[in-house]
Structure formats: structure tokens, C-alpha cells
Amino acid sequence: MVFTLKEMEEATSMFSDKNLIGKGGFGRVYRGVLKDG
């Protein structure tokens, strides 16, 4: 599955810290919710 940057920004509220799950060797991990569920 491939997501556009716009879809990812919408799903994560512009990569908000409130959706930050953690940080690791590959960067930050965010929780995201897609419009259609």
C-alpha cells in the first residue's frame, strides 16, 4: 500500500506530537487514522 504525503499529513494531523508513538534508528513513528477508517 502506498500513501501520498498529503494523505499521511491528514492521517497524522500534520505529524503532530500527540500522534508520536516513538523514535528509533530510522526516525519517528506516528499513529495515523485514514479518512475511510
PDB file of N, CA, C and O in Angstrom:
ATOM      1  N   MET A   1       0.839  -1.162   0.000  1.00  0.00           N
ATOM      2  CA  MET A   1       0.000   0.000   0.000  1.00  0.00           C
ATOM      3  C   MET A   1       0.894   1.239   0.000  1.00  0.00           C
ATOM      4  O   MET A   1       1.882   1.288   0.734  1.00  0.00           O
ATOM      5  N   VAL A   2       0.559   2.230  -0.811  1.00  0.00           N
ATOM      6  CA  VAL A   2       1.350   3.452  -0.923  1.00  0.00           C
ATOM      7  C   VAL A   2       0.468   4.647  -0.577  1.00  0.00           C
ATOM      8  O   VAL A   2      -0.672   4.739  -1.034  1.00  0.00           O
ATOM      9  N   PHE A   3       1.003   5.563   0.233  1.00  0.00           N
ATOM     10  CA  PHE A   3       0.270   6.761   0.637  1.00  0.00           C
ATOM     11  C   PHE A   3       1.015   7.997   0.160  1.00  0.00           C
ATOM     12  O   PHE A   3       2.245   8.020   0.131  1.00  0.00           O
ATOM     13  N   THR A   4       0.263   9.019  -0.212  1.00  0.00           N
ATOM     14  CA  THR A   4       0.879  10.291  -0.585  1.00  0.00           C
ATOM     15  C   THR A   4       1.254  11.047   0.686  1.00  0.00           C
ATOM     16  O   THR A   4       0.766  10.735   1.772  1.00  0.00           O
ATOM     17  N   LEU A   5       2.118  12.035   0.540  1.00  0.00           N
ATOM     18  CA  LEU A   5       2.487  12.866   1.681  1.00  0.00           C
ATOM     19  C   LEU A   5       1.247  13.561   2.242  1.00  0.00           C
ATOM     20  O   LEU A   5       1.088  13.662   3.459  1.00  0.00           O
ATOM     21  N   LYS A   6       0.381  14.035   1.368  1.00  0.00           N
ATOM     22  CA  LYS A   6      -0.847  14.708   1.808  1.00  0.00           C
ATOM     23  C   LYS A   6      -1.714  13.770   2.653  1.00  0.00           C
ATOM     24  O   LYS A   6      -2.236  14.178   3.690  1.00  0.00           O
ATOM     25  N   GLU A   7      -1.869  12.525   2.218  1.00  0.00           N
ATOM     26  CA  GLU A   7      -2.653  11.547   2.981  1.00  0.00           C
ATOM     27  C   GLU A   7      -2.028  11.291   4.353  1.00  0.00           C
ATOM     28  O   GLU A   7      -2.734  11.170   5.354  1.00  0.00           O
ATOM     29  N   MET A   8      -0.706  11.212   4.383  1.00  0.00           N
ATOM     30  CA  MET A   8      -0.017  10.970   5.648  1.00  0.00           C
ATOM     31  C   MET A   8      -0.136  12.176   6.576  1.00  0.00           C
ATOM     32  O   MET A   8      -0.300  12.014   7.785  1.00  0.00           O
ATOM     33  N   GLU A   9      -0.054  13.380   6.021  1.00  0.00           N
ATOM     34  CA  GLU A   9      -0.220  14.584   6.835  1.00  0.00           C
ATOM     35  C   GLU A   9      -1.624  14.649   7.429  1.00  0.00           C
ATOM     36  O   GLU A   9      -1.792  14.996   8.599  1.00  0.00           O
ATOM     37  N   GLU A  10      -2.626  14.317   6.626  1.00  0.00           N
ATOM     38  CA  GLU A  10      -4.011  14.325   7.110  1.00  0.00           C
ATOM     39  C   GLU A  10      -4.222  13.253   8.178  1.00  0.00           C
ATOM     40  O   GLU A  10      -4.889  13.503   9.182  1.00  0.00           O
ATOM     41  N   ALA A  11      -3.666  12.081   7.971  1.00  0.00           N
ATOM     42  CA  ALA A  11      -3.860  10.962   8.897  1.00  0.00           C
ATOM     43  C   ALA A  11      -3.166  11.190  10.238  1.00  0.00           C
ATOM     44  O   ALA A  11      -3.608  10.663  11.259  1.00  0.00           O
ATOM     45  N   THR A  12      -2.091  11.966  10.246  1.00  0.00           N
ATOM     46  CA  THR A  12      -1.311  12.180  11.469  1.00  0.00           C
ATOM     47  C   THR A  12      -1.482  13.585  12.044  1.00  0.00           C
ATOM     48  O   THR A  12      -0.742  13.979  12.945  1.00  0.00           O
ATOM     49  N   SER A  13      -2.448  14.337  11.531  1.00  0.00           N
ATOM     50  CA  SER A  13      -2.648  15.738  11.961  1.00  0.00           C
ATOM     51  C   SER A  13      -1.354  16.530  11.789  1.00  0.00           C
ATOM     52  O   SER A  13      -0.862  17.172  12.716  1.00  0.00           O
ATOM     53  N   MET A  14      -0.823  16.460  10.575  1.00  0.00           N
ATOM     54  CA  MET A  14       0.422  17.154  10.214  1.00  0.00           C
ATOM     55  C   MET A  14       1.603  16.697  11.079  1.00  0.00           C
ATOM     56  O   MET A  14       2.422  17.506  11.515  1.00  0.00           O
ATOM     57  N   PHE A  15       1.670  15.382  11.316  1.00  0.00           N
ATOM     58  CA  PHE A  15       2.747  14.775  12.106  1.00  0.00           C
ATOM     59  C   PHE A  15       2.830  15.410  13.500  1.00  0.00           C
ATOM     60  O   PHE A  15       3.907  15.740  13.997  1.00  0.00           O
ATOM     61  N   SER A  16       1.663  15.564  14.101  1.00  0.00           N
ATOM     62  CA  SER A  16       1.553  16.166  15.430  1.00  0.00           C
ATOM     63  C   SER A  16       2.244  15.305  16.486  1.00  0.00           C
ATOM     64  O   SER A  16       2.237  14.077  16.404  1.00  0.00           O
ATOM     65  N   ASP A  17       2.839  15.967  17.477  1.00  0.00           N
ATOM     66  CA  ASP A  17       3.483  15.245  18.581  1.00  0.00           C
ATOM     67  C   ASP A  17       2.481  14.389  19.347  1.00  0.00           C
ATOM     68  O   ASP A  17       2.869  13.399  19.968  1.00  0.00           O
ATOM     69  N   LYS A  18       1.198  14.752  19.314  1.00  0.00           N
ATOM     70  CA  LYS A  18       0.193  13.941  20.022  1.00  0.00           C
ATOM     71  C   LYS A  18       0.037  12.566  19.374  1.00  0.00           C
ATOM     72  O   LYS A  18      -0.478  11.644  20.007  1.00  0.00           O
ATOM     73  N   ASN A  19       0.476  12.413  18.119  1.00  0.00           N
ATOM     74  CA  ASN A  19       0.406  11.139  17.416  1.00  0.00           C
ATOM     75  C   ASN A  19       1.756  10.427  17.343  1.00  0.00           C
ATOM     76  O   ASN A  19       1.882   9.395  16.685  1.00  0.00           O
ATOM     77  N   LEU A  20       2.748  10.970  18.008  1.00  0.00           N
ATOM     78  CA  LEU A  20       4.078  10.362  18.016  1.00  0.00           C
ATOM     79  C   LEU A  20       4.069   9.125  18.905  1.00  0.00           C
ATOM     80  O   LEU A  20       3.761   9.208  20.094  1.00  0.00           O
ATOM     81  N   ILE A  21       4.408   7.984  18.324  1.00  0.00           N
ATOM     82  CA  ILE A  21       4.441   6.717  19.063  1.00  0.00           C
ATOM     83  C   ILE A  21       5.826   6.486  19.654  1.00  0.00           C
ATOM     84  O   ILE A  21       5.955   6.049  20.798  1.00  0.00           O
ATOM     85  N   GLY A  22       6.856   6.779  18.873  1.00  0.00           N
ATOM     86  CA  GLY A  22       8.208   6.558  19.362  1.00  0.00           C
ATOM     87  C   GLY A  22       9.249   7.027  18.371  1.00  0.00           C
ATOM     88  O   GLY A  22       8.931   7.510  17.284  1.00  0.00           O
ATOM     89  N   LYS A  23      10.508   6.875  18.772  1.00  0.00           N
ATOM     90  CA  LYS A  23      11.642   7.262  17.934  1.00  0.00           C
ATOM     91  C   LYS A  23      12.610   6.095  17.895  1.00  0.00           C
ATOM     92  O   LYS A  23      12.802   5.395  18.889  1.00  0.00           O
ATOM     93  N   GLY A  24      13.215   5.897  16.740  1.00  0.00           N
ATOM     94  CA  GLY A  24      14.164   4.800  16.612  1.00  0.00           C
ATOM     95  C   GLY A  24      15.265   5.133  15.634  1.00  0.00           C
ATOM     96  O   GLY A  24      15.447   6.289  15.251  1.00  0.00           O
ATOM     97  N   GLY A  25      15.990   4.122  15.237  1.00  0.00           N
ATOM     98  CA  GLY A  25      17.105   4.292  14.328  1.00  0.00           C
ATOM     99  C   GLY A  25      16.722   4.792  12.947  1.00  0.00           C
ATOM    100  O   GLY A  25      17.556   5.348  12.232  1.00  0.00           O
ATOM    101  N   PHE A  26      15.467   4.598  12.568  1.00  0.00           N
ATOM    102  CA  PHE A  26      15.009   5.031  11.250  1.00  0.00           C
ATOM    103  C   PHE A  26      14.184   6.304  11.317  1.00  0.00           C
ATOM    104  O   PHE A  26      13.653   6.739  10.296  1.00  0.00           O
ATOM    105  N   GLY A  27      14.060   6.913  12.486  1.00  0.00           N
ATOM    106  CA  GLY A  27      13.309   8.153  12.629  1.00  0.00           C
ATOM    107  C   GLY A  27      12.127   7.998  13.561  1.00  0.00           C
ATOM    108  O   GLY A  27      12.088   7.094  14.397  1.00  0.00           O
ATOM    109  N   ARG A  28      11.166   8.891  13.408  1.00  0.00           N
ATOM    110  CA  ARG A  28       9.982   8.915  14.270  1.00  0.00           C
ATOM    111  C   ARG A  28       8.873   8.043  13.705  1.00  0.00           C
ATOM    112  O   ARG A  28       8.763   7.861  12.492  1.00  0.00           O
ATOM    113  N   VAL A  29       8.056   7.508  14.597  1.00  0.00           N
ATOM    114  CA  VAL A  29       6.920   6.668  14.209  1.00  0.00           C
ATOM    115  C   VAL A  29       5.655   7.343  14.726  1.00  0.00           C
ATOM    116  O   VAL A  29       5.544   7.673  15.906  1.00  0.00           O
ATOM    117  N   TYR A  30       4.701   7.540  13.810  1.00  0.00           N
ATOM    118  CA  TYR A  30       3.463   8.233  14.155  1.00  0.00           C
ATOM    119  C   TYR A  30       2.256   7.330  13.990  1.00  0.00           C
ATOM    120  O   TYR A  30       2.244   6.435  13.145  1.00  0.00           O
ATOM    121  N   ARG A  31       1.241   7.577  14.809  1.00  0.00           N
ATOM    122  CA  ARG A  31      -0.063   6.927  14.677  1.00  0.00           C
ATOM    123  C   ARG A  31      -0.848   7.757  13.671  1.00  0.00           C
ATOM    124  O   ARG A  31      -0.827   8.987  13.717  1.00  0.00           O
ATOM    125  N   GLY A  32      -1.536   7.080  12.766  1.00  0.00           N
ATOM    126  CA  GLY A  32      -2.358   7.776  11.788  1.00  0.00           C
ATOM    127  C   GLY A  32      -3.692   7.088  11.595  1.00  0.00           C
ATOM    128  O   GLY A  32      -3.802   5.868  11.715  1.00  0.00           O
ATOM    129  N   VAL A  33      -4.711   7.887  11.292  1.00  0.00           N
ATOM    130  CA  VAL A  33      -6.045   7.360  11.032  1.00  0.00           C
ATOM    131  C   VAL A  33      -6.476   7.859   9.658  1.00  0.00           C
ATOM    132  O   VAL A  33      -6.518   9.064   9.409  1.00  0.00           O
ATOM    133  N   LEU A  34      -6.795   6.918   8.768  1.00  0.00           N
ATOM    134  CA  LEU A  34      -7.219   7.279   7.418  1.00  0.00           C
ATOM    135  C   LEU A  34      -8.675   7.720   7.414  1.00  0.00           C
ATOM    136  O   LEU A  34      -9.460   7.294   8.261  1.00  0.00           O
ATOM    137  N   LYS A  35      -9.035   8.575   6.459  1.00  0.00           N
ATOM    138  CA  LYS A  35     -10.402   9.082   6.356  1.00  0.00           C
ATOM    139  C   LYS A  35     -11.435   7.966   6.286  1.00  0.00           C
ATOM    140  O   LYS A  35     -12.491   8.050   6.914  1.00  0.00           O
ATOM    141  N   ASP A  36     -11.132   6.924   5.524  1.00  0.00           N
ATOM    142  CA  ASP A  36     -12.104   5.842   5.333  1.00  0.00           C
ATOM    143  C   ASP A  36     -11.983   4.744   6.385  1.00  0.00           C
ATOM    144  O   ASP A  36     -12.512   3.647   6.207  1.00  0.00           O
ATOM    145  N   GLY A  37     -11.301   5.034   7.457  1.00  0.00           N
ATOM    146  CA  GLY A  37     -11.255   4.080   8.566  1.00  0.00           C
ATOM    147  C   GLY A  37      -9.944   3.466   8.773  1.00  0.00           C
ATOM    148  O   GLY A  37      -9.782   2.646   9.677  1.00  0.00           O
TER     149      GLY A  37
END
